[in-house]
Amino acid sequence: MQSKKWLLKTTPSSDAPTPSLRGGSPVRDDLIQQIVHTLNISPVTAGILIQRNIQNIAQAKSFLKPDINNISSPHLITGIPQALHRIEQTLLNNEKILVYGDYDVDGITSVVLLKRFFRLLGREIDFYIPHRLTKGYGLSREAISEIAQKAVNLIITVDCGISNHQEVAYAKQLGMDVIITDHHEIPSQLPECTIVSAKMGVRPPQSSSAYFLSGVGIAFKLCWAMMDTFSQVKKHTSGFQDFIMDAMALVALGTIADVAPIVGENRILCSYGLQALQHSKMAGLQALAKQAGLRANVSLKAEDISFRLGPRLNAAGRLGYAHNSVKLLLSDNPSEIEKLVEQLERDNRERQKIETKIMQQVSKTIKDHYDLDTNFAIVLSDDGWHSGVLGIVASKLAEEFYRPTVLISTENDIGKGSARSIPSFHLYDALNCCRELLLSVGGHEYAAGLVIDRSNIPALRTHLNNYAKERLKANDFTPFINIDGVLSFQEISKKLVTEIGMLSPFGEGNEEPVFSSDTVRLAGVPKLIGNNLKHLAFYVKQNGRAFRVIAFNRGSYIDLLDRIKDKPFSLAYTLKLNTWRDEESIELEFVDIKI
């Protein structure tokens, strides 16, 4: 159990005796009161809105009720006009189009979105997703050669391509034009082609939220622009309505699974997309949701994508080809859908086994042989690792040891790696500073992928450690929990829990609010619950009021609770409404504990 810092966010105070609202300026105090009285919400919720950079009543209303009409025009994104011109030429000349995607959920949903849109226009287009193990991330010469043999005239990339200047030049040499739609960091050398990116040039003037769009978000904007510019499809037709519903569902799937920030336009798109998922007519998606244990006609949450739908769609691409996931989201054939869902389930279970084995091996290696006082970054490699799961393992290791982590699977003289980082370390910048050591690299602040010559791995380890030592301080290696407010149990009500729910969808950049309560005590005996008794349930009380606490994957804490059964402690938690036999009760979901 690694000790974590609790950081209490600065929250403006109000006239009400609310211990969750600490400090603040008269201007913010006044805004809190305005929000409370205008929107009829509690000072606790109003304080959290201000913590999230809400500066006036209009912004507060917009945050609590996301409106699709506040999405900026796609025509403001760099590269859209040029892309539209080339695509329209292709359609008029009856040329062949192929969409080239990444093998993760963001790439998969982007491919499906474009295929469904062109199908709406009456055109079937091909798609290509590289095999993760044999061709790797992004465009490759081998893949482009294969595509050229199919007489393709135009390649549209989704969620990849921004770093492939040599491969794009090769495609042009073979007579193919390329449109890149990507959301990753901009490299120093760009491909010479049409690039659609919200990270370049013009962005919506009223906000920078487009900067955070996922790959499927960019693909959605491109489809929207095409619909505006040259589509003959009428917006009142059932076909268009079904497409929009499915498109929003796909955007939510890809955005949340890719851990894109749920702020600005992403928040709006995901809010609508989660509702669309519930009502989507994509038969494959319905079957996948059922397989994942999600009930029909029940509101979905971001965590349902993160922990249920996303991993299953990702599984095929992690183990090799992502084609089965694309086929599933495009199919209307019940027999085919059943087989594909079963295969994805098998793939996901196999992925979990491989991941667990590597995780145990690497965790032991770090504990036994890594001096974390002198190693500020973790860089490890092995010939036997499956590269498809290294991103997940690296993410878990970065969380467990709180160090930037790079895991590299080596074969012959080449290593393919996945890297994950901590909040204070910009991973892409660090890797970009040693680009001469790498054969290729792509990614962003917290996650990246790379290809490296085996002989350069020790130099990469040295570089990242030196880079981290120059920029990180000792307290950067202590994980922290942002506490949104300190509550007494008397303040907790169903109305407050409902209000907190209005701040969803939660995710990167819009984390679920975490509260803490002091001087609470155990009430009754804690119990281990769930499969393999991995979870823990117990009751806590404060000033005559008690709540049930559920602690997922914290069964090991039962010994600690036994030691403090007669002592007061502080509890960090999120607020939930639990429904059992049509009755609702408030439940605290465990985050951390302090003696």
N, C-alpha and C positions, 0 to 999 in steps of 0.2 A: 504494500500500500504506500504509494509515493505521496508525501505530504504536499498539499497544494495551498497556494496563497488565495485568500479570499479578498477580492477587490470590490469594495462597495462603490458603486457608481454615484457620482454627485447628482442628487435629485433635488430640484427646487422645493422649498418648504411652502406650506399653506397655513392658513389661520387655524385649520382643524388640527387637533392634537394627534397627528398621524406619524408614528415613529418611523414609517418607511420613507418619509420625505425629509431628507436631511440637508440643511443649508440652502443657499440659493440667493439670487439677487431680487430686488423689488420688481424688476421687469418680468422675470420669470415667475415670481409669485403671482403677479397679476395675470399672466398668461395661463397659469394653472387654473386660477379661478374662472377665467373666461371659458376654458375648455370644459371644466367641470359643469358649469351652469348651462352652457350652450348645447353640449352634447349629452348631458345627463349621465356622466360617468364618474367614477370615483377619483379622488385625488391620486390614488396609487396608479391607476391606469393613465391619468393625465401626465403624471410625472414620467412614466415610462415613454410616453409619446415624445416628450421633450428630450429625454435622453437619446431618442432616435432622430434628433435634429428637426423635429417639428417646430416651426417658428411662428405659426399663426393658425387661426381657426380653420381656414380653407384647407391647409395642408393636413390638419388633424382629421377633417372629414374625409379627405381623399385617401388617407392612410387606412382609416377604418372601413371605408367602402370603396375599394379599388374600382375604377371605371375604365373600361376598354377604350372609351373616347379620348382618354388622356395619352394613348399611345401615339408617339410622334410619327410623322410621315416617313415611309421607307425611302423616299426619294432624297432625303437629307444625308443618307449614308454614302460614304465615299465608294465610288465604283458602280453604284446602281445604274446610272444612266448608260454607261458604256456596256454593262452586262445586258440591259434591256435591248439595246440596239443589236448586239450580236445574236441574242436568242431569237429576236424577231426575224432577223435574216435567216437563221437556221430553220425556223418554222415555215417561212415563206418559200424557201428553196427545197423544203422537204429533206433536209440533211439529217444525219443521224447524231443523236445526243446520247451521251452516257454520263451518269452521275457517279462520282468516285468518292467513297466515304471512309470514315474511320471505323474501327471495329468495336468501339464502345457504344453505350446507349445513346450518347449525343450524336455520334455519327450514324448509327442505325436509324434513329428517328428522323434525322435529316434526310437520309436516302429515301425512306418511306414517304416523307412529306412531299418531296419533289416528284417522286413517281406518281403519287396520288394526284398531285396538281396537274401534271402533264396528261394523266389519264382523263382528268376532267376536261382538258382541252381537246381530247380525242386523239392524243398521241401516246403511244407506248415507248418509253425510253429504257435503255439498258442500265444496269448498275454494276459496280465493281467495288468490292471491299477486299483488301489484301489479306492473305493468311498471316496472322500475327507472327507465327514462328518462322515461316520461310521468307516472307517479303518485308515484314516489319511495318512500322508506322509511316504513313504518308505515301507520296508518289515514289515509284521506283522505276528504273529503266526497264526491268523485266516486265513489270505490269503494263507499262506504256507500249512496249512491243506487242504484247498480247492484245491490247485494246486496238492498236493500229490495224491488226489483221482482221478486225471486225468492221473495217471501213467506217470508223467513227470520225465525224467531222468536228465535234465540239465536246470537250470534257468539262463538266462543272464539278469542282471539288466541294465537299462539305466537311467542315470540322477538320480540315487538314490542307496542306499545300503551301502555306505561307513561307516555309523555309526551303522549298524545293526548287530553287532557281535553275539548277542544272537539269533536273528532270523535266521542267517545263520547256526549257530550250530544246531538249531532245524531242519532246512531243511536237513542237513547232517544226523541227527538222523533218519529222515524219508526216507533216501536213495537217496537223490537228491544232485547232485553237483551244485555249484553256481559259476558263473563268474560275478564279479561286474565291471561294467564300470561306472565311476562317475567322476565328475569334482569339487566336493565340497571340503571344507577344510578337511584336514586329522585329524581325532580324535586321542586321546591318545591311544585308544584300537581299533585295527583293526580286522575285521572279518578274520577267518582262512579259506581263500579260495583264488582263483585266483582273483587278483584285477588289472584292467587296468586303470591306472591313469597317466595323464601327470604331476601331482603334486608330484609324488613319483619317487625317483631314477633318472634313465637316461632320459635325455631330449635331443632334437636335439642340438648338440654342437655349431652350429652357432648362436643360439638365444634361448631365453627363452619363445618364443611366444607360444609354445605348452602349457605352463602353463595356458594360458587364454582360452583354448578350452572349448566350451560349451559341454553339454551332447551329443548333436547330432554330434558335432565335433569329440568326442571320438568314437562314434558309426560309423561315416564315416571312421575313421582311421582303425577301426577293420575290416570293410567290405573291405577296400582297402588291408589290410594285408591278408585276406582270399582269395581275388582275386589273389593276387600274389602267394600264397602258394599252394593252392590245387583246385582252381576253374578250370573247363574245359571250361568255357565260353570264347570264342574268342573275343578279344577286338575290332575287326573290325565289329562284328555283329550289326544289328540294335537294338537287344534287349539290348546289352551292352550299346550302345550309348544312348538309351532312359533311361536306368537306371542311368547312370552318370548324364544326364541332370536333371532328377528328384531328384537324390541324392543331387546335388549342390543346387537345389531350397529348399529342406528340410533343409539343413545345414544353409542357409541364414535365413530361417524362424525361426528356433529354436535359432540360435545364437543372432539375433537381438532382438527377443521377450524376450529373457532371459537377455537382457542388458549386454551381455558379452562384454569385451573391443574389439573394432574394430581396433586391431593392429596386426602386424605380420601376422601369418597364418590366423587369423580370417579375417583380411582385404582382403586377397587374396580370401578366400573361399566365403566371402560375396559379393565381387565384381563380381565373376563369378556366384554366386548363384542368385543375383538380375537379371542378364541377363537370367539365366536359368528359373527363375520364369515367365518371359515374354513369354517364348517359351515352357513351360512345357506341356506335354501331359496328365498330371493327370486331368481327367475330373472334379473331385470334386474340385480341386484347382481353375480351370478355372471358375467354377460356383460360388465359394466363392468370387473370385475377382470381378466378375460381380455384385454380390449382394452388395459388398462393394463400388461400384461406380468406380472401376478402369477400365479404357478403355483397350480393347484388343490391343496388339502390341504397347503399349506405355511403355517406359522405367519406371521401378519402382524404387522408392527410399526407403531408410531404414525407413523413416517415414510412408510409406504405410504399412509396416509390423507392426510398433509400434502402429499405431493408427487405422488401418482398418482390416488387416487380423488377426493379433495377438489377439486382443480382442475377435473376433468372434470365433476363434479356442479355446481360453481360456475359453469362457463362459460356455461350457458344464461341464468342470472340476470344475469350480468355484461353480457351483450350485449342483454338485453331481458327476455323471459319465462322464468321458471324452471319453467314447466309441464312441459316435456319431462323434466326430472329427476324430478319427482314421478311422472309417468306411468311412467317407467322402473322406479322402485322399487315400483310397484303392479301392473305388468303381468305376466301369465303367458303372453302371446301371443308365441311365438318370432319371428314375422315382424315384429310391432310392436317388439319389443325390439331386433332387429337394426337396424332403421331409426333408432331412438332413440339407440342407442349410436354409430352412425355420425355422426349429427347432432351429438351432444355432442363427439365427437372433432373434427369440423370447427369447431365453436364454440370449442373450446379452442385450436386452432391459430390461429384468427383473433384470439382474445383475446391470445395470445402476441405476434402481429405488432403489434397496436395498442399493447400495453404496452411493447414494445421501442422503438417509435417515440417515444412520449411520454417514456419514460425517458431516451433519448438527448437529446431536445430540452431537457428540464428540467435534466438534469445539466450540460449545456453552459451553460445560462443561469445557473445558480448559480455555476459556476466562473468565468464571464466577468464577471458583473455583481453578484454578491452578496458583500458584505464580511462574512464570518462572524465577524470580530472585533467587529463592532458589531450584527450581526443574530443574536440568540440563538434566534430562531424563523424558520422559512421559511414564507412565505405567498405563493403564486403562483396566478394564474388565467389562463385562456385560453378563447377562444370555440370552438376546434377540438378540445378534448379530449373523449374518450369517458368519461363519468362512471363507467361500469361498471368500469373498470380502475384508477381513481385510488387506491383503497385499497391495491392491490398496489404501485403505483409509489410512493406516499407512504411505505409501509413500507420499501421498498428505499432511498429517499432518506434517511429517518431513520437507517437503518443506515449508509449511506455517509458522510453529512455529520455524523451524530450531533447532530441538532437536531430539536426538535419540528417536524413538517412538515404543512402544510395545502395541499392542491391543490383548486382550485375550477374546475369547468367552467361557463362562463357562456353563457347564451342569452337574448337580449333583455335584460331587466332583472334576471333571476334567476340566481343561482349555486348549484350543488349541489356540495358539497365532501366530501372524505374526509380525515381527519386521523389521524396516527400519532405516537407519542411515544417518548421515551427513558426509562430507569428512574427518573430523578430528577425527572421532570416529570409531574404529574397532569393529564392532558389535559382530562378532563371538568370538573374543578374550574376550570381556566383558562377554558374556553369558557362555563361556567355563570356566571362573573363578568362576562361581557359579553353576557349573554343579550339585552339590549335591542338589540344590533346584529344579532341573528339572527332569522330567521323560524321556525326550529325547530332543535333540536339533541338528540342522543341518543348514548349510548355509555358508555364507562368509562375507566379510568385510562390505558390505552395506545392506545385506538382510539375514534374518534367519527365521526359523520356530521352534516352540517349543511346548512341552506338559508339563503341570505343574499341581501339586495338588493345588486345590483352596486355601488351607490354606497357601501355600507358596508364593502367589502373593504379599502380603505386603513386605515380605522379599526380593523378587526380585526387587521391586520398590526401596527399601532402598539400595540394593547392586548396582544397576545401577546408582543411583544418586551419591553414594559415589565414585564409579569407575569413573564416568564422572567428578566429582569435582576434583579428583586427577590428571586428565589428560588434561582437557580442560581449556582454558583461555577465558576471556570475549570476545575477538574478534573472537573466534571460533563460536560464536552464531550469527554472522552477516553474512548473505548470501553474496556471492560475484559473480561478473561477470568478467570473464577473457576477457579483450579487446586485440585482436590480433594486432590491429594497429589503428592509428588515421589518417583518410583520409580527404583530402579536396574534395569537390564535383568535382573539375576539374580532379581528379585522377580516378574517377569512370568511367568505360567503359565496353562495352559488352565483350571485350577481357578479362578484369580482372574478370568479373563474370564467364565467361567460364573457366578460369584457376582455380578459386576457386572450381568450380564444379568438376574439375579433382582430387581434394583432397578427394572426397567422395568415399565410403559410410561413412556417418557421424554417430557417436554414442559414446558410452562410450569409453574414451581414445582417440578418434579422433573427438572431437566436431567440429561442424560447426564454421568456423571463425566468430568472432564478431568484428565489427569495430565501431568506434565512430567518430563523426564530431562535432567540436565546433562552437560556434557563428552562429548557424542556426536559422532561423525564420519561423514562419508559413506563408504559402501562401494560402490564401483562407480560407474557413470555413470548419472545420472538420465535418464529417458525420458518423452517426451510420449506420451500414450495417449488412446484414446477418439475419439468423433466430433469432427472438426475439431481434434483434438489439444488439447482444452481441459484435460485432466487430466494429472497428473504422478505418476510412480511412481519411487521410489528406495529404496535400502537404507541403513540406519544401523547403526553398531556402537558398542558400549561394553563394555570389559573382556572382549573375546573373544566377545561374543554379538551377533548381528545380527538385525534384523527388517526386513521390507518395509514401506514407508510408502506409502499412497495419498493423494494430495492432489487432491480433486475441485475442478474449476474454478480450479485454481491453476497453470495452465501457465506463466503469466508469471513464476513463481518460479524457473524453470530458470536464468535468468541469475544470480540471487542465489546459488543453489547452486553454480554454476560458480565464482563469486568466492570462496567459502569452502570449496572442496573439500578444502583441507589444514588447515582450522582447526576447533577444537572449537566447538560451539554448543549451545544448549538447545532442546529440542523439546517442544511441547505437542501432545497427541494424545488420542484415545479408543481404547479397546481393542476389537478385533473378532476374531471367529473366521471365517476364510474357508474355505469348503468347495469343493474342486475335485477332481472324479473320486473322490468318496467319501473324500477325505483332508482333514483339518482342519489349518489352520495359523493361528498368531497373526499379526494384521496391525495396524499402527498407522494410524489415520485422522488425517490432518494437521489441526491446528487453528491453530498459529502457530509461529513460529521466532524465536529471539533469538540474536544474535551474541555 
